[in-house]
Amino acid sequence: MKSSSFTSLFVAAAAFCAASCSEGPVNLQTSSVEDVVKAMTKEQKLKILLGTNLDLEEKNSGPVVGQHSLFVPGAAGSTFSFEELGITNTVLADGPAGLRISPTREGDENTYYCTYFPIGTLLASTWNQELIESVGKAMGEETKEYGADVLLAPALNIQRNPLCGRNFEYYSEDPIISGKTAAAYVRGIQSNGVGTSIKHFAGNSQETNRKLNNAIISDRALREIYLKGFEIAVKESDPWTVMTSYNGINGTPTAESYPLLEGILRGEWGFKGMVMTDWSSGNNGGAQIAAGNDLIMPGNKQRYNEIVAALEDGSLTMEDVDRDVTRILEFVKRTPRFQGYKFSNKPDLQAHAQITRQSSLEGMVLLKNNASALPFTSAVSKVALLGYTSFDFIAGGTGSGSVNSSYVVSLLEGLKNGGYQVDERLKDANLAMKDNTVRKNILAVVERPEEIVPDAKTLASMAEANDVAVITLGRIAGEGNDRLIENFSLTQNELALVQKTTEAFHKVGKKVVVILNIGGVIETASWKNIPDAILLSWQAGQEGGNSVTDILSGKKSPSGRLAVSFPAKFNDLGSSSNFPINPGIKNDSGMNRTRIGMTDRNIDYTVYEEDIYVGYRWLQKKNIAASYPFGYGLSYTTFQWSDAAVKTTKDGITATVKVTNTGSVASKDVVQLYISAPEGGLDKPVRELKAYAKTKELAPGESQVITLNVSLYDLASFNQDAMRWETAAGQYTASFGASCDEIKQNATFQVEKAQSWSAPTSLKGK
């Protein structure tokens, strides 16, 4: 044997030994993901695609939402483990307003309550990304310390229509607000070393027949409205996972859409994480894996068999399987459970309660304040409290977006905590109306009882005995159900309560304040002239009553701005003619539907005929006045804006404006930058939000210069015929607004040369 041949053989043998002899068995703790995938059996690979460690039975016997108890009781689910390969389980838990797990455990005297943070719509209404990131950081700490690896949030679908039951989880009708809010939320949570799952990707804008509804949306509307928020969140926060939605888009379930997942999400946006299904979604497990939906939740024998069948008929390859398994293992390696983190089960709930109380203040929106009815003066000490919801405050909506907290502060309790004497003579009568129906599952919505309208004698007595009246009107909605059309307007009793209370108190020269403890938009135009002030508190989590009192008392000036339009009439919105209105179906689980493609309009399929014209875009295009426009909100002080300017840069524009507090109360303001495109070419909205920022808390007389950057890509519209983003050349107008309709200052700028960016993946929208 020649020396060179012997040397080559020796080197090869040494390399083999180094790879297999000295390192021992392949193990995810010490080996590369690639080596672990190679070492896995076919059965192991297929099992890890299914998110449970339970026996794979024929029926969908995986854990239902909120019932999984294998590792963290009440968590939504987990992934498979293979101890022989060093692959640990991971725990996935809801949800958008805070961690959702079981608060008590059998045979355990300890409690495991979580903080109920403000709902998504309130957080978006802060217009404060830094604050939202701090809230996310607190949520992430609870997630980690209670032993979960991923918080199944945020939910950033577009609030297309006021009746969507899940709007309280979502952020806005606008994709910029939605994306920026979600990105801040993700950054905060993931700073703890736990993951998020941005959802529901995409087009989940109704709950009626949500598992089978086919959303028919043009490529342009998808790109500019329904996907844009996800694009921003992916690029600005690097979420660990993405959750596909139940619905289909243009005939294909999202979990089975290769163009959506591999084409747009990964190919165009560069997403590197893992994709999972929503629980028990889609038609076929094999199609989901082939499409790049890596993890099927919660997993069952049917899905397993579908994957096997797809491999046998060639519609799925082992290369597809290996690709998805690789992403799952890369995800597993990032998790606290894999890294051996010793969670405490003792997050700082007291500190987080203060965070939720303070954060909610910035998202409450003062809608009306005649003659400085708010804040209460020092002469106000006695408060008459009316309305059922004053005594049973709503922390948030129902479903996986709810939280098991140890308490919820009512407005009655909050006012007392604030030192007010509260006339609570109506408390017992109201609470006696409370619906004590036991919920069979977390998707059940318990309706609010009808309001009690006191007689004239009682109201006159309350007006004589108190300094001011506060009425709370409530709405609750949730996952699996859309709101009824009647839920949009005040009931006869609610209207009578507002009218008669106002008459009685005005008769003796006293004022009336209405609190809206709601999760979604309601009608206000027909009655807003009656009370002296209206405060939109949204649903502020467990400290709601204290937070509202902080605003009423003037401890804090309101600085929230609407992230969704309040139309004067329901039919003023373009989406209202293409939304399920009282379909006679209580929830999606009870529907006799078997496939995407059935033919009941707005139930089996919904045509997004308004296209890109959602919310304020539609109202402005059609010249329809809103009751309260997008971006609107009052303060206890006044602001002056000056020195607005726009400078062009190599990559876009830099806009600046000076904001000065000209009143007598410290507060924050929100600068909203809207852009109007030159005429010609694609049809464009009147103006679109492109950037925003909140000032610091400005003392009376104090000023701050706000700087906003907008790239040329941010200015682009989507040309679906050419399948590309286009920024036209020409003169643009930058409008500095206190709302979409209240423009403080304008400046123009020129784009000298048209720009375009290819986005070749179509979802076949027409």
C-alpha positions in Angstrom: 0.0 0.0 0.0 1.3 3.4 -0.9 1.9 5.9 1.9 -0.5 8.4 0.4 -3.3 5.9 0.2 -2.6 4.7 3.8 -2.7 8.3 5.0 -6.0 9.0 3.2 -7.5 5.9 4.8 -6.3 6.9 8.2 -7.7 10.4 7.9 -11.0 9.1 6.7 -11.2 6.6 9.6 -10.2 9.3 12.1 -12.9 11.6 10.7 -15.5 8.8 11.0 -14.5 8.1 14.6 -14.5 11.8 15.5 -18.0 12.1 14.1 -19.5 9.0 15.6 -17.2 7.3 18.1 -16.0 10.1 20.3 -19.2 12.1 20.4 -21.4 9.3 21.4 -25.1 9.1 20.4 -26.6 11.9 18.4 -28.3 14.3 20.8 -29.9 17.7 20.3 -28.1 19.0 23.3 -24.6 18.4 21.8 -25.2 17.6 18.1 -26.3 19.9 15.2 -29.9 20.0 14.2 -28.9 18.6 10.8 -27.4 15.5 12.5 -30.4 15.0 14.7 -32.8 15.1 11.8 -30.6 12.5 10.0 -30.7 10.3 13.1 -34.5 10.4 13.5 -36.7 7.6 12.3 -39.5 8.3 9.9 -42.0 7.7 12.7 -40.2 10.2 15.0 -40.2 12.8 12.3 -43.9 12.4 11.6 -44.8 12.5 15.3 -42.9 15.7 16.0 -44.9 17.4 13.3 -47.9 16.8 15.6 -48.1 19.0 18.7 -48.8 16.7 21.5 -47.3 13.9 23.6 -50.6 12.2 24.1 -51.6 8.9 22.4 -52.6 9.5 18.8 -56.2 8.4 18.8 -58.5 8.3 15.8 -60.6 11.3 16.8 -59.3 14.8 17.4 -58.6 14.0 21.1 -55.8 16.5 21.5 -56.2 19.1 24.2 -58.9 21.7 23.6 -58.0 25.3 24.2 -57.2 26.0 27.8 -57.4 22.4 28.9 -53.9 21.0 28.4 -52.4 19.9 31.6 -49.5 17.6 30.8 -46.9 20.1 31.8 -48.4 23.5 32.8 -52.1 23.0 33.7 -54.3 25.2 31.5 -51.7 25.7 28.8 -53.0 25.3 25.3 -50.6 22.5 24.2 -47.1 21.1 23.9 -44.8 19.5 21.4 -43.4 16.0 21.3 -40.3 14.9 23.1 -37.8 12.2 22.3 -35.5 11.7 25.3 -33.2 9.4 23.5 -32.4 12.3 21.1 -32.3 15.0 23.7 -35.5 16.6 22.3 -37.5 18.1 25.1 -41.2 19.1 25.2 -42.1 22.7 24.8 -45.2 24.4 26.2 -47.5 26.7 24.3 -49.9 28.9 26.2 -52.5 31.6 25.4 -52.8 34.6 25.0 -52.9 38.3 23.9 -53.9 40.0 27.2 -51.6 37.9 29.4 -50.7 34.3 30.1 -53.7 32.0 30.3 -53.2 29.0 32.6 -55.2 27.3 35.3 -55.1 29.3 38.5 -55.5 26.3 40.8 -54.3 22.8 40.7 -55.7 19.6 42.3 -53.9 18.7 45.5 -51.9 22.0 45.5 -52.6 24.8 47.9 -50.7 27.3 45.9 -52.3 29.5 43.3 -51.1 30.4 39.8 -53.0 33.5 38.9 -51.7 35.7 36.0 -52.0 39.4 35.4 -54.9 40.5 33.3 -53.4 43.2 31.1 -55.3 45.7 28.9 -56.9 44.3 25.7 -55.1 44.7 22.4 -57.4 47.6 21.2 -56.5 49.6 24.3 -52.8 49.0 23.9 -53.0 50.1 20.3 -54.9 53.2 21.4 -51.8 54.3 23.4 -49.9 54.9 20.2 -46.9 54.4 22.4 -44.5 51.6 21.2 -42.1 52.0 24.1 -45.0 51.5 26.6 -46.3 48.5 24.8 -42.8 46.9 24.8 -42.7 47.4 28.6 -46.1 45.6 28.9 -44.8 42.8 26.7 -41.8 42.5 29.0 -44.0 41.9 32.0 -46.1 39.3 30.1 -43.0 37.5 29.0 -41.7 37.3 32.6 -45.0 35.6 33.7 -44.8 33.2 30.7 -41.2 32.2 31.6 -41.7 32.0 35.4 -44.8 29.8 35.0 -42.9 27.3 32.8 -44.3 28.1 29.3 -42.1 28.6 26.3 -44.3 30.5 23.9 -47.1 33.0 24.4 -49.6 32.5 21.6 -49.9 36.2 20.8 -50.1 38.9 19.6 -53.2 38.8 17.5 -53.0 41.5 14.8 -55.7 40.9 12.3 -57.4 43.9 10.9 -60.5 45.2 12.5 -62.4 45.2 9.3 -65.9 45.5 10.8 -67.1 46.5 14.2 -69.1 43.3 14.7 -66.1 40.9 14.6 -66.2 39.1 17.9 -62.5 39.0 18.3 -61.8 42.7 17.7 -60.9 43.2 21.3 -57.8 41.1 20.8 -56.8 42.9 17.6 -55.2 46.3 17.4 -56.6 48.5 14.6 -58.3 49.0 11.3 -54.9 50.3 10.1 -52.0 48.0 9.2 -49.2 50.4 10.3 -50.7 50.7 13.9 -51.2 46.9 13.9 -47.7 46.1 12.8 -45.9 48.6 14.9 -47.9 47.7 18.0 -47.4 43.9 17.5 -43.6 44.4 16.9 -43.3 46.3 20.2 -45.3 43.6 22.0 -43.1 40.8 20.5 -39.8 42.6 21.4 -41.0 43.0 25.0 -42.1 39.4 25.5 -39.1 37.9 23.7 -36.6 39.9 25.7 -37.2 37.3 28.4 -36.0 34.4 26.2 -39.5 33.1 25.5 -41.2 33.1 22.2 -44.3 34.6 20.7 -46.7 33.5 17.9 -48.0 36.3 15.8 -51.5 35.4 14.6 -53.8 34.7 12.8 -52.0 34.6 9.5 -54.0 35.9 7.7 -57.5 37.4 6.9 -59.2 36.2 10.1 -61.6 39.2 10.3 -64.8 37.4 11.2 -65.6 34.6 13.7 -68.7 33.3 12.0 -67.8 29.9 10.4 -64.2 30.9 11.0 -62.8 27.4 10.5 -64.2 27.2 6.9 -64.9 30.7 5.7 -63.2 31.5 2.4 -62.0 35.1 2.5 -61.9 36.4 -1.1 -59.4 39.2 -1.1 -57.5 40.9 -3.9 -53.7 40.7 -4.0 -53.6 44.5 -3.5 -55.8 44.5 -0.4 -53.9 41.5 1.0 -50.5 43.3 0.5 -51.5 46.8 1.6 -54.0 45.9 4.4 -54.2 42.3 5.6 -50.6 41.2 5.3 -48.8 44.5 5.9 -49.0 44.4 9.7 -47.6 40.9 9.7 -44.8 42.0 7.4 -43.9 44.9 9.8 -43.9 42.6 12.8 -41.7 39.9 11.1 -39.2 42.5 9.9 -39.1 44.6 13.1 -39.3 42.0 15.9 -38.3 38.5 14.6 -41.1 36.5 16.3 -40.2 32.9 17.1 -43.4 31.5 15.5 -46.3 32.4 13.3 -49.8 30.9 13.7 -51.9 30.3 10.6 -55.6 31.2 10.6 -58.6 29.0 10.4 -60.0 30.6 7.3 -59.1 30.1 3.7 -57.9 32.9 1.4 -59.2 32.7 -2.2 -60.1 29.0 -1.9 -57.0 27.7 0.0 -56.8 27.2 3.8 -54.0 29.4 5.0 -52.2 26.4 6.7 -52.1 24.7 3.3 -51.0 27.7 1.2 -47.5 27.3 -0.1 -47.5 30.7 -1.7 -48.5 32.4 1.6 -46.0 30.5 3.8 -43.0 29.7 1.6 -43.6 32.4 -1.0 -44.5 35.5 1.0 -43.7 34.9 4.6 -40.3 33.2 4.1 -39.3 34.0 0.6 -40.2 37.7 0.4 -40.0 38.7 4.1 -37.2 36.4 5.2 -39.0 34.8 8.2 -36.7 32.2 9.8 -38.9 30.8 12.5 -41.5 28.1 12.9 -45.1 28.1 11.6 -47.9 26.3 13.4 -51.6 25.8 12.8 -54.4 27.2 14.9 -55.9 24.5 17.0 -57.6 21.8 14.8 -57.5 23.8 11.6 -57.2 23.0 8.0 -58.4 20.1 5.8 -55.4 17.9 5.3 -52.2 17.3 7.4 -50.2 16.3 4.3 -51.1 19.5 2.5 -50.2 21.5 5.6 -46.7 20.0 5.9 -46.1 20.4 2.2 -47.1 24.0 2.4 -44.5 24.8 5.0 -46.8 24.8 8.0 -44.3 23.0 10.3 -46.3 22.1 13.4 -49.9 20.9 13.4 -51.7 21.7 16.7 -52.9 19.9 18.6 -52.3 16.7 16.5 -54.3 13.5 16.2 -54.3 10.2 14.4 -56.3 11.5 11.4 -53.6 14.1 10.7 -50.9 11.5 11.1 -52.6 9.2 8.6 -53.0 12.1 6.1 -49.3 12.8 6.3 -48.5 9.1 5.7 -50.9 9.0 2.7 -49.4 12.2 1.2 -46.0 10.6 1.4 -47.3 7.5 -0.3 -49.0 9.4 -3.2 -46.1 11.7 -3.7 -47.9 15.0 -2.8 -45.5 15.2 0.1 -41.8 14.4 0.1 -39.4 13.4 2.9 -37.5 16.6 1.9 -40.6 18.6 2.9 -40.8 16.6 6.2 -37.1 17.2 7.0 -37.5 20.9 6.2 -40.3 21.3 8.7 -38.7 19.0 11.3 -35.6 21.1 11.1 -37.5 24.3 11.9 -39.2 22.6 14.8 -35.9 21.5 16.3 -34.4 24.9 15.8 -37.3 26.3 17.7 -37.0 23.7 20.5 -33.4 24.7 21.0 -34.3 28.3 21.8 -36.8 27.5 24.5 -36.3 27.8 28.3 -37.5 24.2 28.8 -34.8 22.9 26.5 -32.1 25.0 28.1 -33.1 23.7 31.5 -34.4 26.9 33.0 -35.7 26.4 36.5 -38.9 28.4 36.5 -40.1 29.8 39.9 -43.9 29.8 39.5 -43.6 33.1 41.3 -43.6 36.1 38.9 -43.9 39.6 40.4 -47.7 39.9 40.2 -47.7 43.0 42.4 -45.4 44.9 40.1 -47.3 43.7 37.0 -50.5 44.9 38.5 -49.0 48.4 38.6 -47.8 48.1 35.0 -51.3 47.2 33.8 -52.8 50.0 35.8 -50.4 52.6 34.4 -50.3 51.3 30.9 -54.1 51.4 30.5 -54.2 55.1 31.3 -52.5 55.9 28.0 -55.0 54.0 25.9 -58.2 55.4 27.3 -59.8 57.9 24.9 -61.6 61.0 26.0 -64.4 61.3 23.4 -66.3 64.2 24.8 -65.7 66.8 27.5 -68.2 69.7 27.5 -67.5 72.6 29.8 -64.6 70.8 31.5 -66.8 68.2 33.1 -63.6 66.1 33.5 -61.5 65.9 35.5 -63.5 66.1 38.6 -62.8 69.3 40.5 -62.0 69.4 44.3 -65.7 70.2 44.8 -66.7 66.7 43.6 -66.7 64.2 46.4 -70.0 62.4 46.1 -70.5 60.2 43.0 -73.8 58.6 41.9 -73.0 55.3 40.2 -75.4 53.9 37.6 -75.3 51.1 35.0 -74.8 47.4 35.6 -71.2 47.4 34.4 -70.2 50.0 37.0 -70.5 47.2 39.6 -69.3 44.3 37.3 -66.5 45.8 35.3 -65.3 44.0 32.2 -61.5 43.2 32.2 -61.5 41.7 28.7 -63.3 39.5 26.2 -64.0 35.8 26.2 -62.1 32.9 24.7 -58.4 32.2 24.5 -57.8 36.0 24.9 -59.1 36.0 28.4 -56.9 35.6 31.5 -57.4 33.9 34.9 -56.6 36.8 37.2 -57.1 36.8 41.0 -59.3 39.9 40.9 -60.9 42.6 38.7 -61.4 46.1 40.2 -64.9 47.4 39.5 -65.5 51.1 39.0 -67.3 51.1 42.4 -64.2 49.8 44.0 -61.9 52.1 42.0 -63.9 55.2 43.0 -63.8 54.2 46.7 -60.1 53.6 46.4 -59.7 57.1 45.0 -61.4 58.6 48.1 -64.8 59.3 46.7 -68.1 58.7 48.5 -70.1 56.6 46.2 -73.9 56.4 46.1 -74.3 52.7 45.5 -78.0 52.3 46.2 -78.4 50.6 42.8 -75.7 48.1 43.4 -77.7 45.2 44.8 -80.5 45.5 42.3 -78.0 45.5 39.4 -75.9 42.6 40.7 -79.1 40.6 41.3 -79.5 40.7 37.5 -76.2 39.0 37.0 -76.3 36.0 34.7 -74.9 33.1 36.7 -75.0 30.6 33.8 -72.0 28.3 34.0 -69.9 28.5 30.9 -69.5 25.0 29.4 -66.3 26.2 27.7 -64.2 29.3 27.4 -65.7 30.3 24.1 -69.2 30.9 25.6 -70.2 34.6 25.8 -72.3 35.4 28.8 -74.6 38.2 27.8 -74.9 41.4 29.9 -78.2 41.8 31.7 -80.6 44.5 30.6 -80.0 47.9 32.3 -82.2 49.0 35.2 -83.6 52.5 34.7 -84.4 54.1 38.0 -87.7 55.9 38.4 -87.9 59.7 38.4 -88.1 59.9 42.2 -85.0 57.8 42.7 -83.0 59.8 40.1 -84.1 63.1 41.6 -83.0 61.9 45.0 -79.6 60.8 43.6 -79.2 64.1 41.8 -79.8 66.1 45.1 -77.5 63.9 47.1 -74.5 63.7 44.8 -72.1 66.0 42.9 -71.9 64.1 39.7 -73.4 61.0 38.0 -71.3 58.3 36.3 -72.9 55.7 34.0 -71.0 52.7 32.7 -72.2 51.0 29.6 -70.6 47.6 28.8 -70.2 45.2 25.9 -68.5 41.8 25.9 -67.6 39.6 23.0 -65.2 36.8 22.2 -63.7 34.1 20.1 -66.0 31.9 18.0 -68.9 34.4 17.8 -69.5 37.7 16.0 -71.5 40.4 17.7 -75.2 40.8 16.8 -76.2 43.9 14.9 -78.3 44.9 18.0 -75.1 44.9 20.0 -73.8 47.8 18.0 -76.4 50.3 19.2 -77.6 51.2 22.7 -80.6 49.3 23.9 -83.8 51.1 24.7 -83.0 50.8 28.4 -79.4 52.0 28.0 -80.6 55.1 26.1 -83.3 55.8 28.6 -80.8 55.4 31.5 -78.5 58.0 29.8 -81.4 60.4 29.0 -83.3 60.3 32.2 -80.2 60.4 34.4 -78.9 63.4 32.5 -82.3 65.2 32.7 -82.4 64.7 36.5 -78.8 65.9 37.1 -78.9 68.8 34.7 -82.1 70.0 36.4 -80.1 70.7 39.5 -77.0 72.0 37.6 -74.9 68.8 37.9 -73.0 66.8 35.2 -73.2 63.3 33.8 -70.2 61.2 32.6 -70.6 58.0 30.5 -67.9 55.4 30.7 -67.7 52.9 27.7 -66.3 49.6 29.1 -66.3 48.0 25.7 -64.0 45.8 23.5 -65.2 47.0 20.1 -66.8 49.9 18.3 -70.4 50.9 19.1 -72.8 53.5 17.7 -72.4 56.9 19.4 -73.7 59.6 17.0 -77.3 59.4 18.0 -76.8 59.9 21.8 -73.4 61.5 22.3 -74.9 65.0 22.6 -76.8 64.0 25.8 -74.1 63.5 28.6 -71.4 66.1 29.4 -68.5 63.8 29.0 -67.7 60.4 27.4 -64.6 58.4 28.4 -63.8 55.3 26.3 -62.0 53.1 28.8 -62.0 50.0 26.6 -61.3 46.9 28.7 -58.3 47.7 30.9 -57.6 44.4 32.5 -57.8 43.6 36.2 -57.1 47.2 37.4 -59.8 48.8 35.3 -61.7 50.5 38.0 -58.6 52.1 39.5 -57.4 53.2 36.1 -60.6 54.9 35.2 -60.7 56.6 38.5 -57.1 57.9 37.8 -58.5 59.6 34.7 -61.7 60.9 36.2 -59.9 62.4 39.2 -57.3 64.1 37.0 -54.4 62.1 38.4 -53.5 61.5 34.8 -54.6 63.4 31.7 -56.0 61.1 29.0 -53.7 60.7 26.0 -55.3 57.8 24.1 -56.2 58.2 20.4 -58.6 56.0 18.4 -56.9 53.2 16.5 -60.3 52.5 14.8 -63.0 54.7 13.4 -66.4 55.1 15.2 -68.8 55.5 12.2 -71.9 57.5 12.6 -73.9 54.5 11.2 -73.1 50.9 10.9 -73.8 50.9 7.1 -71.4 53.8 6.6 -68.5 51.3 6.5 -67.8 49.6 3.2 -67.3 46.2 4.9 -70.8 46.3 6.4 -72.5 45.0 3.2 -70.1 42.0 3.2 -70.1 40.8 6.8 -72.3 38.1 8.5 -75.2 40.1 10.1 -77.0 37.9 12.6 -76.5 34.7 10.7 -78.5 32.7 13.3 -75.4 30.6 14.2 -74.2 30.8 17.8 -70.6 29.7 17.2 -68.5 28.0 14.5 -68.4 24.6 16.4 -72.1 24.1 15.9 -72.2 24.7 12.2 -73.0 22.0 9.6 -70.2 22.9 7.3 -67.7 20.4 5.9 -65.4 22.3 3.5 -64.3 25.6 2.1 -66.2 26.3 -1.0 -69.8 26.1 0.2 -72.1 28.8 -1.1 -73.7 30.8 1.7 -72.5 34.4 1.2 -70.7 35.9 4.2 -70.8 32.6 6.0 -69.1 30.1 3.7 -67.4 32.8 1.7 -66.9 36.6 2.2 -66.0 38.9 -0.6 -63.9 41.8 0.6 -65.5 44.2 -1.9 -64.3 47.3 -0.2 -60.8 46.2 -1.2 -58.1 48.5 0.4 -60.8 50.9 1.6 -61.1 49.7 5.2 -62.2 52.1 8.1 -61.1 55.7 7.6 -59.9 55.0 4.1 -63.4 54.2 3.1 -65.1 57.1 5.0 -62.7 59.6 3.5 -62.9 58.3 0.0 -66.7 58.4 0.2 -66.7 61.7 2.0 -68.7 60.3 5.0 -68.2 61.9 8.3 -67.4 59.7 11.3 -68.9 60.1 14.7 -65.3 60.0 16.0 -62.6 59.7 13.4 -59.5 57.5 13.4 -56.8 59.0 15.5 -59.2 61.2 17.5 -58.9 61.8 21.2 -59.2 64.8 23.7 -56.9 65.8 26.5 -57.2 67.9 29.7 -54.7 70.3 28.2 -54.1 71.9 24.8 -51.2 71.6 22.3 -49.9 73.8 19.6 -48.0 72.3 16.6 -45.5 74.4 14.7 -42.5 74.4 12.4 -43.6 71.4 10.4 -41.1 70.4 7.8 -40.2 67.5 5.5 -36.8 66.8 4.1 -36.1 64.3 1.4 -33.3 61.7 2.0 -31.7 59.1 -0.2 -34.1 56.5 1.1 -37.2 58.5 1.8 -38.2 61.5 3.9 -37.7 62.8 7.4 -40.6 64.8 8.8 -40.4 67.0 11.9 -42.9 69.1 13.9 -42.7 70.9 17.2 -45.3 70.2 19.8 -45.9 72.6 22.7 -48.2 72.1 25.7 -50.1 75.4 25.8 -52.5 74.4 28.6 -52.2 74.0 32.4 -52.0 70.3 32.8 -49.1 67.9 32.1 -49.9 65.4 29.3 -48.8 63.6 26.2 -49.8 64.2 22.6 -49.7 62.0 19.5 -48.3 63.1 16.2 -49.8 61.3 13.2 -48.2 61.6 9.8 -50.5 61.0 6.9 -49.3 60.9 3.3 -51.3 61.8 0.1 -49.9 60.4 -3.1 -49.8 62.3 -6.5 -52.8 61.7 -8.8 -52.6 59.3 -11.6 -51.7 55.6 -11.8 -53.2 53.4 -9.1 -56.4 54.6 -7.3 -55.2 55.9 -3.9 -56.8 56.7 -0.6 -57.3 60.4 0.3 -54.5 60.0 2.9 -52.9 57.1 4.7 -51.1 56.9 8.0 -47.4 56.2 7.4 -45.7 57.0 10.7 -46.6 58.2 14.2 -45.1 59.0 17.6 -46.2 60.0 21.1 -44.5 62.8 22.9 -43.1 62.5 26.4 -45.2 63.9 29.2 -45.0 67.6 28.5 -45.3 70.0 31.4 -47.3 73.2 30.7 -45.2 75.4 28.4 -42.8 72.6 27.5 -42.0 71.6 23.9 -40.7 68.6 22.0 -39.6 68.2 18.4 -41.0 64.9 17.0 -39.0 63.3 14.1 -40.6 60.7 11.9 -38.9 58.7 9.1 -40.7 57.2 6.1 -38.9 55.2 3.5 -39.6 55.1 -0.2 -40.8 51.5 0.2 -43.2 52.7 3.0 -44.8 55.1 0.4 -45.5 52.3 -2.1 -48.8 51.0 -3.2 -49.2 47.5 -4.6 -49.7 47.0 -8.4 -51.3 43.6 -8.5 -51.2 43.5 -12.3 -47.4 43.8 -12.3 -47.1 42.1 -8.9 -44.8 44.7 -7.5 -44.8 47.6 -5.0 -44.6 51.0 -6.7 -43.8 54.5 -5.4 -44.8 56.9 -8.1 -42.8 60.0 -9.0 -44.4 63.3 -8.3 -45.5 65.7 -5.5 -46.7 64.2 -2.2 -48.4 65.9 0.7 -47.3 65.1 4.3 -50.1 66.0 6.7 -49.4 66.3 10.4 -52.7 65.3 12.0 -54.3 65.1 15.5 -56.6 62.6 13.7 -57.1 61.5 10.1 -59.6 64.4 9.8 -57.9 67.1 11.9 -54.8 68.1 10.0 -52.7 70.6 11.9 -50.0 71.4 9.3 -49.1 70.3 5.8 -45.8 70.1 3.9 -45.1 68.9 0.4 -42.2 66.9 -1.0 -41.1 65.6 -4.3 -40.2 62.0 -5.3 -38.0 62.6 -8.4 -37.9 59.1 -9.7 -40.4 56.2 -9.6 -39.3 53.2 -7.5 -40.5 49.6 -7.6 -39.9 46.4 -5.6 -40.9 43.0 -7.0 -43.3 40.9 -5.0 -44.0 38.0 -7.3 -46.1 35.7 -5.1 -49.8 35.9 -5.9 -52.6 34.4 -3.8 -54.7 34.6 -6.9 -56.9 37.4 -5.7 -59.1 39.0 -8.4 
